[in-house]
Amino acid sequence: MDEARAREVLDGAGLPAGEAELLALGENAVFATGDLVVKVGRDAELLGRAERELALAAWLAEAGVPAVRAAEEEPRLVAGHPVTLWHRLPAAVR
């Protein structure tokens, strides 16, 4: 998957693809948009992994562990790509 395809998936998910900042491109395309970070998986085979990541995030939240929180409880499957939304952390102060 390339950046252009990942942006098409963002658009299909109803997210502002044109305004999104690409943070990483590998097994997932990772974008920052507003107060969210969006992960777009390369293909539908990664849906199970996305579900496990969200389940782990929920467990960590319930346990009070300081970790990034999911913005939605379930992954979206958009045009054959799993999409997960996460709350964006503030920029680090150095």
C-alpha positions, 0 to 999 in steps of 0.5 A: 500500500502506498500513501495515495491508496492510504489517503483514499481509504481515509477518505472512504472512512469519512476522514479529512485525507487532504489535511492528514499528516503522514507519520509513518508508512510501513505495515500500516499507514499512520496519519495524524488528523486533528486530535486523532491518529489513524492507522490504516492496515495494508489489507483485510488480513490485518483486521484480527490484529487491529481487533486485538490491539483495540482489546488490549487498549481497552484492557489497559484503560480499565486497569488504569495503565497510562497508555494511548487510548483508542478513540473507537472500540472497534476497527472499521473495515474500509475498502478492504483495509482495517482502520483504527482511530486513536487519541493523539498525544500532545507533542513532547516538550524538550 
